[in-house]
Amino acid sequence: MAWIIRSLKEFDDGGVPLFWRNQDGWVLIQDADSFTDDEMETLNLPFDSEWQVDHRTHLITHNMRCIYTQTVLMVDDIGDVRLEPDGACEAIDETFLWCENCGERLMGIEIGANESWAAM
């Protein structure tokens, strides 16, 4: 697995977290150095930083969970509920980022977005 180092205190002017590059120090995620599992286990971290999975080459999706209402059409003789076909989304319950490679939710800062990221 590949790893990058994220600062817990260093951000750019827009609130985007900075990541470690050996040659330059704190940089934006696209310029960060990537480290191996062995390096992650043996290297010392800069102050106020942490290791995180390098998701830059992973498939990241933006997901929305909708709230919608369906009418119960019938309950069949074995107790299964039959619903009308899917209706339109009435409201968004939540949105989140998902790493398809790792099978986990991500926070915007893990892919170099600011804390108040929005889908465009």
Backbone as XML, in Angstrom:
<?xml version="1.0"?>
<chain id="A" units="angstrom">
  <residue number="1" name="MET">
    <atom name="N" x="0.854" y="-1.179" z="0.000"/>
    <atom name="CA" x="0.000" y="0.000" z="0.000"/>
    <atom name="C" x="0.898" y="1.240" z="0.000"/>
  </residue>
  <residue number="2" name="ALA">
    <atom name="N" x="0.411" y="2.296" z="-0.579"/>
    <atom name="CA" x="1.150" y="3.564" z="-0.601"/>
    <atom name="C" x="0.573" y="4.496" z="0.470"/>
  </residue>
  <residue number="3" name="TRP">
    <atom name="N" x="1.458" y="5.296" z="1.046"/>
    <atom name="CA" x="1.099" y="6.199" z="2.141"/>
    <atom name="C" x="1.569" y="7.606" z="1.833"/>
  </residue>
  <residue number="4" name="ILE">
    <atom name="N" x="0.871" y="8.600" z="2.380"/>
    <atom name="CA" x="1.318" y="9.984" z="2.352"/>
    <atom name="C" x="1.211" y="10.527" z="3.774"/>
  </residue>
  <residue number="5" name="ILE">
    <atom name="N" x="1.879" y="11.646" z="3.992"/>
    <atom name="CA" x="1.894" y="12.267" z="5.319"/>
    <atom name="C" x="1.076" y="13.556" z="5.249"/>
  </residue>
  <residue number="6" name="ARG">
    <atom name="N" x="0.045" y="13.639" z="6.103"/>
    <atom name="CA" x="-0.827" y="14.815" z="6.153"/>
    <atom name="C" x="-0.556" y="15.610" z="7.419"/>
  </residue>
  <residue number="7" name="SER">
    <atom name="N" x="-0.431" y="16.904" z="7.256"/>
    <atom name="CA" x="-0.264" y="17.782" z="8.404"/>
    <atom name="C" x="-1.580" y="17.938" z="9.145"/>
  </residue>
  <residue number="8" name="LEU">
    <atom name="N" x="-1.504" y="17.962" z="10.455"/>
    <atom name="CA" x="-2.688" y="18.206" z="11.279"/>
    <atom name="C" x="-2.885" y="19.692" z="11.556"/>
  </residue>
  <residue number="9" name="LYS">
    <atom name="N" x="-1.860" y="20.513" z="11.222"/>
    <atom name="CA" x="-1.929" y="21.940" z="11.542"/>
    <atom name="C" x="-1.634" y="22.867" z="10.368"/>
  </residue>
  <residue number="10" name="GLU">
    <atom name="N" x="-1.053" y="22.350" z="9.306"/>
    <atom name="CA" x="-0.685" y="23.195" z="8.170"/>
    <atom name="C" x="-1.741" y="23.097" z="7.069"/>
  </residue>
  <residue number="11" name="PHE">
    <atom name="N" x="-2.273" y="24.260" z="6.654"/>
    <atom name="CA" x="-3.290" y="24.345" z="5.610"/>
    <atom name="C" x="-2.940" y="25.499" z="4.682"/>
  </residue>
  <residue number="12" name="ASP">
    <atom name="N" x="-3.431" y="25.427" z="3.436"/>
    <atom name="CA" x="-3.230" y="26.573" z="2.555"/>
    <atom name="C" x="-4.265" y="27.645" z="2.905"/>
  </residue>
  <residue number="13" name="ASP">
    <atom name="N" x="-4.272" y="28.747" z="2.160"/>
    <atom name="CA" x="-5.175" y="29.868" z="2.470"/>
    <atom name="C" x="-6.646" y="29.504" z="2.357"/>
  </residue>
  <residue number="14" name="GLY">
    <atom name="N" x="-6.979" y="28.468" z="1.575"/>
    <atom name="CA" x="-8.365" y="28.050" z="1.411"/>
    <atom name="C" x="-8.792" y="26.963" z="2.385"/>
  </residue>
  <residue number="15" name="GLY">
    <atom name="N" x="-7.931" y="26.608" z="3.344"/>
    <atom name="CA" x="-8.270" y="25.585" z="4.323"/>
    <atom name="C" x="-7.970" y="24.173" z="3.870"/>
  </residue>
  <residue number="16" name="VAL">
    <atom name="N" x="-7.268" y="24.022" z="2.751"/>
    <atom name="CA" x="-6.907" y="22.701" z="2.243"/>
    <atom name="C" x="-5.681" y="22.204" z="3.002"/>
  </residue>
  <residue number="17" name="PRO">
    <atom name="N" x="-5.710" y="20.983" z="3.511"/>
    <atom name="CA" x="-4.573" y="20.466" z="4.272"/>
    <atom name="C" x="-3.333" y="20.307" z="3.384"/>
  </residue>
  <residue number="18" name="LEU">
    <atom name="N" x="-2.186" y="20.419" z="4.012"/>
    <atom name="CA" x="-0.926" y="20.251" z="3.298"/>
    <atom name="C" x="-0.329" y="18.887" z="3.615"/>
  </residue>
  <residue number="19" name="PHE">
    <atom name="N" x="0.491" y="18.395" z="2.680"/>
    <atom name="CA" x="1.076" y="17.061" z="2.752"/>
    <atom name="C" x="2.583" y="17.166" z="2.587"/>
  </residue>
  <residue number="20" name="TRP">
    <atom name="N" x="3.322" y="16.146" z="3.010"/>
    <atom name="CA" x="4.768" y="16.211" z="3.091"/>
    <atom name="C" x="5.455" y="15.840" z="1.781"/>
  </residue>
  <residue number="21" name="ARG">
    <atom name="N" x="6.429" y="16.658" z="1.411"/>
    <atom name="CA" x="7.342" y="16.374" z="0.307"/>
    <atom name="C" x="8.742" y="16.575" z="0.866"/>
  </residue>
  <residue number="22" name="ASN">
    <atom name="N" x="9.573" y="15.539" z="0.791"/>
    <atom name="CA" x="10.899" y="15.604" z="1.402"/>
    <atom name="C" x="11.708" y="16.803" z="0.926"/>
  </residue>
  <residue number="23" name="GLN">
    <atom name="N" x="11.608" y="17.126" z="-0.341"/>
    <atom name="CA" x="12.412" y="18.204" z="-0.914"/>
    <atom name="C" x="11.940" y="19.598" z="-0.495"/>
  </residue>
  <residue number="24" name="ASP">
    <atom name="N" x="10.619" y="19.755" z="-0.288"/>
    <atom name="CA" x="10.064" y="21.095" z="-0.073"/>
    <atom name="C" x="9.338" y="21.301" z="1.249"/>
  </residue>
  <residue number="25" name="GLY">
    <atom name="N" x="9.081" y="20.244" z="1.998"/>
    <atom name="CA" x="8.283" y="20.382" z="3.216"/>
    <atom name="C" x="6.810" y="20.238" z="2.891"/>
  </residue>
  <residue number="26" name="TRP">
    <atom name="N" x="5.948" y="21.128" z="3.435"/>
    <atom name="CA" x="4.501" y="21.020" z="3.273"/>
    <atom name="C" x="4.057" y="21.566" z="1.922"/>
  </residue>
  <residue number="27" name="VAL">
    <atom name="N" x="3.321" y="20.738" z="1.164"/>
    <atom name="CA" x="2.861" y="21.078" z="-0.187"/>
    <atom name="C" x="1.416" y="20.598" z="-0.357"/>
  </residue>
  <residue number="28" name="LEU">
    <atom name="N" x="0.802" y="20.962" z="-1.472"/>
    <atom name="CA" x="-0.526" y="20.440" z="-1.792"/>
    <atom name="C" x="-0.427" y="18.956" z="-2.130"/>
  </residue>
  <residue number="29" name="ILE">
    <atom name="N" x="-1.524" y="18.239" z="-1.996"/>
    <atom name="CA" x="-1.530" y="16.781" z="-2.124"/>
    <atom name="C" x="-0.932" y="16.295" z="-3.444"/>
  </residue>
  <residue number="30" name="GLN">
    <atom name="N" x="-1.183" y="17.005" z="-4.543"/>
    <atom name="CA" x="-0.690" y="16.529" z="-5.834"/>
    <atom name="C" x="0.834" y="16.511" z="-5.915"/>
  </residue>
  <residue number="31" name="ASP">
    <atom name="N" x="1.508" y="17.246" z="-5.042"/>
    <atom name="CA" x="2.972" y="17.296" z="-5.047"/>
    <atom name="C" x="3.609" y="16.474" z="-3.930"/>
  </residue>
  <residue number="32" name="ALA">
    <atom name="N" x="2.801" y="15.824" z="-3.113"/>
    <atom name="CA" x="3.305" y="15.079" z="-1.951"/>
    <atom name="C" x="4.070" y="13.832" z="-2.384"/>
  </residue>
  <residue number="33" name="ASP">
    <atom name="N" x="5.049" y="13.453" z="-1.570"/>
    <atom name="CA" x="5.768" y="12.195" z="-1.773"/>
    <atom name="C" x="4.902" y="11.045" z="-1.295"/>
  </residue>
  <residue number="34" name="SER">
    <atom name="N" x="5.068" y="9.897" z="-1.946"/>
    <atom name="CA" x="4.388" y="8.669" z="-1.564"/>
    <atom name="C" x="5.410" y="7.749" z="-0.896"/>
  </residue>
  <residue number="35" name="PHE">
    <atom name="N" x="4.970" y="7.016" z="0.123"/>
    <atom name="CA" x="5.868" y="6.164" z="0.896"/>
    <atom name="C" x="5.350" y="4.730" z="0.916"/>
  </residue>
  <residue number="36" name="THR">
    <atom name="N" x="6.265" y="3.790" z="1.038"/>
    <atom name="CA" x="5.920" y="2.371" z="1.080"/>
    <atom name="C" x="5.522" y="1.956" z="2.489"/>
  </residue>
  <residue number="37" name="ASP">
    <atom name="N" x="5.026" y="0.724" z="2.620"/>
    <atom name="CA" x="4.707" y="0.186" z="3.947"/>
    <atom name="C" x="5.949" y="0.167" z="4.835"/>
  </residue>
  <residue number="38" name="ASP">
    <atom name="N" x="7.086" y="-0.262" z="4.280"/>
    <atom name="CA" x="8.328" y="-0.303" z="5.067"/>
    <atom name="C" x="8.737" y="1.082" z="5.539"/>
  </residue>
  <residue number="39" name="GLU">
    <atom name="N" x="8.638" y="2.075" z="4.662"/>
    <atom name="CA" x="8.982" y="3.444" z="5.063"/>
    <atom name="C" x="8.024" y="3.946" z="6.132"/>
  </residue>
  <residue number="40" name="MET">
    <atom name="N" x="6.740" y="3.626" z="5.977"/>
    <atom name="CA" x="5.750" y="4.068" z="6.959"/>
    <atom name="C" x="6.060" y="3.498" z="8.342"/>
  </residue>
  <residue number="41" name="GLU">
    <atom name="N" x="6.561" y="2.280" z="8.382"/>
    <atom name="CA" x="6.854" y="1.641" z="9.666"/>
    <atom name="C" x="8.168" y="2.107" z="10.285"/>
  </residue>
  <residue number="42" name="THR">
    <atom name="N" x="9.085" y="2.644" z="9.481"/>
    <atom name="CA" x="10.410" y="2.969" z="10.008"/>
    <atom name="C" x="10.725" y="4.465" z="10.078"/>
  </residue>
  <residue number="43" name="LEU">
    <atom name="N" x="10.104" y="5.278" z="9.239"/>
    <atom name="CA" x="10.431" y="6.708" z="9.222"/>
    <atom name="C" x="9.710" y="7.452" z="10.341"/>
  </residue>
  <residue number="44" name="ASN">
    <atom name="N" x="10.346" y="8.506" z="10.828"/>
    <atom name="CA" x="9.721" y="9.385" z="11.816"/>
    <atom name="C" x="8.884" y="10.422" z="11.093"/>
  </residue>
  <residue number="45" name="LEU">
    <atom name="N" x="7.715" y="10.704" z="11.640"/>
    <atom name="CA" x="6.837" y="11.711" z="11.065"/>
    <atom name="C" x="7.283" y="13.116" z="11.463"/>
  </residue>
  <residue number="46" name="PRO">
    <atom name="N" x="7.044" y="14.114" z="10.598"/>
    <atom name="CA" x="7.225" y="15.505" z="11.036"/>
    <atom name="C" x="6.255" y="15.784" z="12.187"/>
  </residue>
  <residue number="47" name="PHE">
    <atom name="N" x="6.553" y="16.794" z="12.998"/>
    <atom name="CA" x="5.657" y="17.150" z="14.103"/>
    <atom name="C" x="4.258" y="17.456" z="13.587"/>
  </residue>
  <residue number="48" name="ASP">
    <atom name="N" x="3.258" y="17.107" z="14.389"/>
    <atom name="CA" x="1.850" y="17.412" z="14.105"/>
    <atom name="C" x="1.408" y="16.905" z="12.733"/>
  </residue>
  <residue number="49" name="SER">
    <atom name="N" x="1.694" y="15.630" z="12.469"/>
    <atom name="CA" x="1.282" y="15.028" z="11.206"/>
    <atom name="C" x="0.890" y="13.578" z="11.441"/>
  </residue>
  <residue number="50" name="GLU">
    <atom name="N" x="0.298" y="12.962" z="10.410"/>
    <atom name="CA" x="-0.090" y="11.560" z="10.518"/>
    <atom name="C" x="0.001" y="10.889" z="9.159"/>
  </residue>
  <residue number="51" name="TRP">
    <atom name="N" x="0.167" y="9.579" z="9.205"/>
    <atom name="CA" x="0.150" y="8.783" z="7.982"/>
    <atom name="C" x="-1.285" y="8.624" z="7.526"/>
  </residue>
  <residue number="52" name="GLN">
    <atom name="N" x="-1.491" y="8.626" z="6.223"/>
    <atom name="CA" x="-2.791" y="8.270" z="5.676"/>
    <atom name="C" x="-2.574" y="7.541" z="4.356"/>
  </residue>
  <residue number="53" name="VAL">
    <atom name="N" x="-3.528" y="6.710" z="4.012"/>
    <atom name="CA" x="-3.462" y="5.974" z="2.749"/>
    <atom name="C" x="-3.414" y="6.988" z="1.602"/>
  </residue>
  <residue number="54" name="ASP">
    <atom name="N" x="-2.586" y="6.710" z="0.621"/>
    <atom name="CA" x="-2.497" y="7.568" z="-0.562"/>
    <atom name="C" x="-3.604" y="7.167" z="-1.529"/>
  </residue>
  <residue number="55" name="HIS">
    <atom name="N" x="-4.688" y="7.917" z="-1.513"/>
    <atom name="CA" x="-5.854" y="7.612" z="-2.341"/>
    <atom name="C" x="-5.766" y="8.227" z="-3.737"/>
  </residue>
  <residue number="56" name="ARG">
    <atom name="N" x="-4.640" y="8.865" z="-4.068"/>
    <atom name="CA" x="-4.564" y="9.594" z="-5.337"/>
    <atom name="C" x="-4.761" y="8.717" z="-6.565"/>
  </residue>
  <residue number="57" name="THR">
    <atom name="N" x="-4.432" y="7.453" z="-6.497"/>
    <atom name="CA" x="-4.612" y="6.569" z="-7.656"/>
    <atom name="C" x="-5.843" y="5.670" z="-7.506"/>
  </residue>
  <residue number="58" name="HIS">
    <atom name="N" x="-6.643" y="5.885" z="-6.475"/>
    <atom name="CA" x="-7.828" y="5.070" z="-6.227"/>
    <atom name="C" x="-9.051" y="5.685" z="-6.906"/>
  </residue>
  <residue number="59" name="LEU">
    <atom name="N" x="-10.061" y="4.854" z="-7.119"/>
    <atom name="CA" x="-11.330" y="5.333" z="-7.644"/>
    <atom name="C" x="-12.147" y="5.868" z="-6.471"/>
  </residue>
  <residue number="60" name="ILE">
    <atom name="N" x="-12.404" y="7.181" z="-6.480"/>
    <atom name="CA" x="-13.179" y="7.834" z="-5.427"/>
    <atom name="C" x="-14.519" y="8.239" z="-6.028"/>
  </residue>
  <residue number="61" name="THR">
    <atom name="N" x="-15.603" y="7.893" z="-5.343"/>
    <atom name="CA" x="-16.935" y="8.255" z="-5.820"/>
    <atom name="C" x="-17.621" y="9.164" z="-4.807"/>
  </residue>
  <residue number="62" name="HIS">
    <atom name="N" x="-18.526" y="9.985" z="-5.322"/>
    <atom name="CA" x="-19.355" y="10.849" z="-4.483"/>
    <atom name="C" x="-20.721" y="10.190" z="-4.421"/>
  </residue>
  <residue number="63" name="ASN">
    <atom name="N" x="-21.184" y="9.891" z="-3.232"/>
    <atom name="CA" x="-22.427" y="9.149" z="-3.051"/>
    <atom name="C" x="-23.463" y="10.003" z="-2.338"/>
  </residue>
  <residue number="64" name="MET">
    <atom name="N" x="-24.721" y="9.808" z="-2.728"/>
    <atom name="CA" x="-25.831" y="10.497" z="-2.080"/>
    <atom name="C" x="-26.866" y="9.453" z="-1.679"/>
  </residue>
  <residue number="65" name="ARG">
    <atom name="N" x="-27.368" y="9.587" z="-0.489"/>
    <atom name="CA" x="-28.460" y="8.727" z="-0.046"/>
    <atom name="C" x="-29.731" y="9.559" z="-0.070"/>
  </residue>
  <residue number="66" name="CYS">
    <atom name="N" x="-30.709" y="9.073" z="-0.817"/>
    <atom name="CA" x="-31.976" y="9.784" z="-0.976"/>
    <atom name="C" x="-33.038" y="9.247" z="-0.024"/>
  </residue>
  <residue number="67" name="ILE">
    <atom name="N" x="-33.948" y="10.124" z="0.300"/>
    <atom name="CA" x="-35.152" y="9.735" z="1.021"/>
    <atom name="C" x="-36.283" y="9.815" z="0.010"/>
  </residue>
  <residue number="68" name="TYR">
    <atom name="N" x="-37.035" y="8.748" z="-0.114"/>
    <atom name="CA" x="-38.188" y="8.758" z="-1.005"/>
    <atom name="C" x="-39.270" y="7.864" z="-0.425"/>
  </residue>
  <residue number="69" name="THR">
    <atom name="N" x="-40.474" y="8.077" z="-0.887"/>
    <atom name="CA" x="-41.625" y="7.331" z="-0.397"/>
    <atom name="C" x="-42.133" y="6.412" z="-1.501"/>
  </residue>
  <residue number="70" name="GLN">
    <atom name="N" x="-42.446" y="5.170" z="-1.130"/>
    <atom name="CA" x="-43.052" y="4.230" z="-2.062"/>
    <atom name="C" x="-44.347" y="3.718" z="-1.452"/>
  </residue>
  <residue number="71" name="THR">
    <atom name="N" x="-45.322" y="3.524" z="-2.286"/>
    <atom name="CA" x="-46.604" y="3.000" z="-1.837"/>
    <atom name="C" x="-46.541" y="1.475" z="-1.800"/>
  </residue>
  <residue number="72" name="VAL">
    <atom name="N" x="-47.099" y="0.898" z="-0.740"/>
    <atom name="CA" x="-47.205" y="-0.558" z="-0.664"/>
    <atom name="C" x="-48.354" y="-0.968" z="-1.575"/>
  </residue>
  <residue number="73" name="LEU">
    <atom name="N" x="-48.049" y="-1.785" z="-2.585"/>
    <atom name="CA" x="-49.076" y="-2.237" z="-3.528"/>
    <atom name="C" x="-49.835" y="-3.428" z="-2.977"/>
  </residue>
  <residue number="74" name="MET">
    <atom name="N" x="-49.096" y="-4.338" z="-2.332"/>
    <atom name="CA" x="-49.756" y="-5.521" z="-1.769"/>
    <atom name="C" x="-48.777" y="-6.299" z="-0.914"/>
  </residue>
  <residue number="75" name="VAL">
    <atom name="N" x="-49.319" y="-7.163" z="-0.088"/>
    <atom name="CA" x="-48.515" y="-8.145" z="0.634"/>
    <atom name="C" x="-48.942" y="-9.482" z="0.062"/>
  </residue>
  <residue number="76" name="ASP">
    <atom name="N" x="-47.978" y="-10.251" z="-0.488"/>
    <atom name="CA" x="-48.364" y="-11.513" z="-1.137"/>
    <atom name="C" x="-48.584" y="-12.622" z="-0.119"/>
  </residue>
  <residue number="77" name="ASP">
    <atom name="N" x="-48.942" y="-13.802" z="-0.610"/>
    <atom name="CA" x="-49.340" y="-14.900" z="0.271"/>
    <atom name="C" x="-48.203" y="-15.457" z="1.121"/>
  </residue>
  <residue number="78" name="ILE">
    <atom name="N" x="-46.923" y="-15.141" z="0.792"/>
    <atom name="CA" x="-45.822" y="-15.589" z="1.648"/>
    <atom name="C" x="-45.266" y="-14.450" z="2.505"/>
  </residue>
  <residue number="79" name="GLY">
    <atom name="N" x="-45.953" y="-13.308" z="2.478"/>
    <atom name="CA" x="-45.584" y="-12.202" z="3.357"/>
    <atom name="C" x="-44.614" y="-11.189" z="2.786"/>
  </residue>
  <residue number="80" name="ASP">
    <atom name="N" x="-44.270" y="-11.330" z="1.496"/>
    <atom name="CA" x="-43.400" y="-10.325" z="0.885"/>
    <atom name="C" x="-44.204" y="-9.080" z="0.542"/>
  </residue>
  <residue number="81" name="VAL">
    <atom name="N" x="-43.591" y="-7.927" z="0.784"/>
    <atom name="CA" x="-44.243" y="-6.654" z="0.495"/>
    <atom name="C" x="-43.875" y="-6.235" z="-0.925"/>
  </residue>
  <residue number="82" name="ARG">
    <atom name="N" x="-44.852" y="-5.923" z="-1.721"/>
    <atom name="CA" x="-44.637" y="-5.433" z="-3.087"/>
    <atom name="C" x="-44.828" y="-3.929" z="-3.083"/>
  </residue>
  <residue number="83" name="LEU">
    <atom name="N" x="-43.806" y="-3.227" z="-3.564"/>
    <atom name="CA" x="-43.834" y="-1.766" z="-3.589"/>
    <atom name="C" x="-43.983" y="-1.266" z="-5.011"/>
  </residue>
  <residue number="84" name="GLU">
    <atom name="N" x="-44.492" y="-0.030" z="-5.133"/>
    <atom name="CA" x="-44.534" y="0.606" z="-6.448"/>
    <atom name="C" x="-43.094" y="0.828" z="-6.922"/>
  </residue>
  <residue number="85" name="PRO">
    <atom name="N" x="-42.889" y="0.991" z="-8.200"/>
    <atom name="CA" x="-41.520" y="1.255" z="-8.692"/>
    <atom name="C" x="-40.923" y="2.480" z="-8.012"/>
  </residue>
  <residue number="86" name="ASP">
    <atom name="N" x="-39.592" y="2.525" z="-8.003"/>
    <atom name="CA" x="-38.885" y="3.630" z="-7.333"/>
    <atom name="C" x="-39.439" y="4.987" z="-7.745"/>
  </residue>
  <residue number="87" name="GLY">
    <atom name="N" x="-39.647" y="5.828" z="-6.749"/>
    <atom name="CA" x="-40.098" y="7.190" z="-6.994"/>
    <atom name="C" x="-38.896" y="8.118" z="-7.101"/>
  </residue>
  <residue number="88" name="ALA">
    <atom name="N" x="-39.181" y="9.378" z="-7.228"/>
    <atom name="CA" x="-38.128" y="10.385" z="-7.309"/>
    <atom name="C" x="-37.577" y="10.668" z="-5.914"/>
  </residue>
  <residue number="89" name="CYS">
    <atom name="N" x="-36.343" y="11.082" z="-5.868"/>
    <atom name="CA" x="-35.698" y="11.438" z="-4.604"/>
    <atom name="C" x="-36.392" y="12.684" z="-4.047"/>
  </residue>
  <residue number="90" name="GLU">
    <atom name="N" x="-36.863" y="12.589" z="-2.813"/>
    <atom name="CA" x="-37.542" y="13.717" z="-2.175"/>
    <atom name="C" x="-36.573" y="14.615" z="-1.420"/>
  </residue>
  <residue number="91" name="ALA">
    <atom name="N" x="-35.530" y="14.028" z="-0.897"/>
    <atom name="CA" x="-34.541" y="14.798" z="-0.142"/>
    <atom name="C" x="-33.249" y="13.990" z="-0.071"/>
  </residue>
  <residue number="92" name="ILE">
    <atom name="N" x="-32.140" y="14.684" z="0.062"/>
    <atom name="CA" x="-30.855" y="14.016" z="0.234"/>
    <atom name="C" x="-30.626" y="13.838" z="1.736"/>
  </residue>
  <residue number="93" name="ASP">
    <atom name="N" x="-30.458" y="12.601" z="2.156"/>
    <atom name="CA" x="-30.230" y="12.293" z="3.563"/>
    <atom name="C" x="-28.789" y="12.582" z="3.947"/>
  </residue>
  <residue number="94" name="GLU">
    <atom name="N" x="-27.849" y="12.207" z="3.084"/>
    <atom name="CA" x="-26.442" y="12.460" z="3.346"/>
    <atom name="C" x="-25.661" y="12.315" z="2.048"/>
  </residue>
  <residue number="95" name="THR">
    <atom name="N" x="-24.507" y="12.933" z="2.014"/>
    <atom name="CA" x="-23.575" y="12.740" z="0.909"/>
    <atom name="C" x="-22.234" y="12.360" z="1.525"/>
  </residue>
  <residue number="96" name="PHE">
    <atom name="N" x="-21.479" y="11.568" z="0.787"/>
    <atom name="CA" x="-20.173" y="11.171" z="1.303"/>
    <atom name="C" x="-19.274" y="10.726" z="0.173"/>
  </residue>
  <residue number="97" name="LEU">
    <atom name="N" x="-17.986" y="10.733" z="0.453"/>
    <atom name="CA" x="-16.981" y="10.242" z="-0.478"/>
    <atom name="C" x="-16.683" y="8.794" z="-0.130"/>
  </residue>
  <residue number="98" name="TRP">
    <atom name="N" x="-16.444" y="7.977" z="-1.152"/>
    <atom name="CA" x="-16.197" y="6.560" z="-0.954"/>
    <atom name="C" x="-14.993" y="6.145" z="-1.784"/>
  </residue>
  <residue number="99" name="CYS">
    <atom name="N" x="-14.049" y="5.447" z="-1.168"/>
    <atom name="CA" x="-12.917" y="4.884" z="-1.894"/>
    <atom name="C" x="-13.301" y="3.470" z="-2.321"/>
  </residue>
  <residue number="100" name="GLU">
    <atom name="N" x="-13.469" y="3.277" z="-3.627"/>
    <atom name="CA" x="-13.854" y="1.971" z="-4.150"/>
    <atom name="C" x="-12.738" y="0.942" z="-3.939"/>
  </residue>
  <residue number="101" name="ASN">
    <atom name="N" x="-11.482" y="1.378" z="-3.931"/>
    <atom name="CA" x="-10.353" y="0.458" z="-3.740"/>
    <atom name="C" x="-10.272" y="-0.057" z="-2.312"/>
  </residue>
  <residue number="102" name="CYS">
    <atom name="N" x="-10.473" y="0.829" z="-1.354"/>
    <atom name="CA" x="-10.337" y="0.470" z="0.059"/>
    <atom name="C" x="-11.661" y="0.019" z="0.679"/>
  </residue>
  <residue number="103" name="GLY">
    <atom name="N" x="-12.778" y="0.367" z="0.037"/>
    <atom name="CA" x="-14.082" y="0.025" z="0.586"/>
    <atom name="C" x="-14.394" y="0.785" z="1.853"/>
  </residue>
  <residue number="104" name="GLU">
    <atom name="N" x="-14.085" y="2.088" z="1.854"/>
    <atom name="CA" x="-14.334" y="2.884" z="3.061"/>
    <atom name="C" x="-14.712" y="4.314" z="2.709"/>
  </residue>
  <residue number="105" name="ARG">
    <atom name="N" x="-15.432" y="4.931" z="3.661"/>
    <atom name="CA" x="-15.752" y="6.358" z="3.530"/>
    <atom name="C" x="-14.497" y="7.176" z="3.738"/>
  </residue>
  <residue number="106" name="LEU">
    <atom name="N" x="-14.468" y="8.310" z="3.042"/>
    <atom name="CA" x="-13.342" y="9.227" z="3.189"/>
    <atom name="C" x="-13.844" y="10.588" z="3.616"/>
  </residue>
  <residue number="107" name="MET">
    <atom name="N" x="-12.980" y="11.316" z="4.299"/>
    <atom name="CA" x="-13.238" y="12.715" z="4.583"/>
    <atom name="C" x="-12.579" y="13.514" z="3.471"/>
  </residue>
  <residue number="108" name="GLY">
    <atom name="N" x="-13.111" y="14.676" z="3.183"/>
    <atom name="CA" x="-12.555" y="15.509" z="2.127"/>
    <atom name="C" x="-11.067" y="15.768" z="2.287"/>
  </residue>
  <residue number="109" name="ILE">
    <atom name="N" x="-10.620" y="15.949" z="3.535"/>
    <atom name="CA" x="-9.204" y="16.253" z="3.757"/>
    <atom name="C" x="-8.294" y="15.103" z="3.347"/>
  </residue>
  <residue number="110" name="GLU">
    <atom name="N" x="-8.831" y="13.886" z="3.264"/>
    <atom name="CA" x="-8.012" y="12.741" z="2.879"/>
    <atom name="C" x="-7.681" y="12.734" z="1.391"/>
  </residue>
  <residue number="111" name="ILE">
    <atom name="N" x="-8.399" y="13.534" z="0.616"/>
    <atom name="CA" x="-8.086" y="13.634" z="-0.814"/>
    <atom name="C" x="-7.680" y="15.055" z="-1.192"/>
  </residue>
  <residue number="112" name="GLY">
    <atom name="N" x="-7.348" y="15.865" z="-0.190"/>
    <atom name="CA" x="-6.850" y="17.212" z="-0.436"/>
    <atom name="C" x="-7.917" y="18.266" z="-0.582"/>
  </residue>
  <residue number="113" name="ALA">
    <atom name="N" x="-9.138" y="18.000" z="-0.153"/>
    <atom name="CA" x="-10.212" y="19.002" z="-0.184"/>
    <atom name="C" x="-10.250" y="19.740" z="1.147"/>
  </residue>
  <residue number="114" name="ASN">
    <atom name="N" x="-10.887" y="20.901" z="1.167"/>
    <atom name="CA" x="-10.994" y="21.606" z="2.444"/>
    <atom name="C" x="-12.128" y="20.997" z="3.263"/>
  </residue>
  <residue number="115" name="GLU">
    <atom name="N" x="-12.239" y="21.413" z="4.506"/>
    <atom name="CA" x="-13.218" y="20.842" z="5.432"/>
    <atom name="C" x="-14.654" y="21.035" z="4.959"/>
  </residue>
  <residue number="116" name="SER">
    <atom name="N" x="-14.918" y="22.115" z="4.235"/>
    <atom name="CA" x="-16.296" y="22.403" z="3.807"/>
    <atom name="C" x="-16.458" y="22.163" z="2.309"/>
  </residue>
  <residue number="117" name="TRP">
    <atom name="N" x="-15.864" y="21.079" z="1.813"/>
    <atom name="CA" x="-15.922" y="20.772" z="0.386"/>
    <atom name="C" x="-17.362" y="20.606" z="-0.073"/>
  </residue>
  <residue number="118" name="ALA">
    <atom name="N" x="-17.575" y="20.852" z="-1.327"/>
    <atom name="CA" x="-18.899" y="20.658" z="-1.934"/>
    <atom name="C" x="-18.708" y="20.058" z="-3.309"/>
  </residue>
  <residue number="119" name="ALA">
    <atom name="N" x="-19.643" y="19.212" z="-3.724"/>
    <atom name="CA" x="-19.597" y="18.639" z="-5.071"/>
    <atom name="C" x="-19.961" y="19.725" z="-6.066"/>
  </residue>
  <residue number="120" name="MET">
    <atom name="N" x="-19.256" y="19.789" z="-7.161"/>
    <atom name="CA" x="-19.489" y="20.818" z="-8.188"/>
    <atom name="C" x="-20.090" y="20.178" z="-9.412"/>
  </residue>
</chain>
